[in-house]
Amino acid sequence: DTAVSQTPKYLVTQMGNDKSIKCEQNLGHDTMYWYKQDSKKFLKIMFSYNNKELIINETVPNRFSPKSPDKAHLNLHINSLELGDSAVYFCASSPRLRGARLGGYTFGSGTRLTVV
Amino acid sequence: GQQVMQIPQYQHVQEGEDFTTYCNSSTTLSNIQWYKQRPGGHPVFLIQLVKSGEVKKQKRLTFQFGEAKKNSSLHITATQTTDVGTYFCGASGGNEKLTFGTGTRLTIIP
């Protein structure tokens, strides 16, 4: 019954490889996000999708490409992985409340990516 | 872009003492949200504040939104070991995204 599920939970890979992280939500939310949390715990938004449409792209290198096949799924593909990509990546979703205001985010359990 | 500062960065308290974290924005906010992240876990939504001067309580937790809607605070009364974690504010200037504060890491000394 997991509301926002991400796979894999852990990912260890070599520099230069390409990898994907998958995210699915069963909450019926319209908006989904990818956040990156670095070693200092800082949460930084990467992308936001609303009903499969990209609405936020926060100066993320174009090696990162999100894909939303439907509003319940938001995947993240990363090409040519670099050491600095090591972090925890969180998927999240949120409802739209009255006046189109964002509701509380529900986060997935995170994917810990380690690039060696 | 929007900047959200959170203080303190770390707080160590004796069990039973109170704890407060503050969130300050450089711009007027539409709303603010608070989250708790346990060690090794993911952020969990606690509450959303929308109105100027709003105060909300959840058991031992008290949340406030400033009159000018540029700052907010989370106060925990009589901390317990289960309160350990990092507390984040998430600020929204409009309807598109939250900008998270830098977080306050709370540790409890039993």
Interface residues (C-beta under 8 A of the other chain):
Chain A: Y33 Y35 K41 F42 L43 K44 I45 S48 I55 I56 F90 A92 G99 A100 R101 L102 G103 G104 Y105 T106 F107 G108 S109 G110
Chain B: S30 N31 Q33 Y35 Q37 G41 H42 P43 V44 F45 I47 Q48 V50 T86 F88 G90 S92 N95 E96 K97 L98 T99 F100 T102 G103 R105
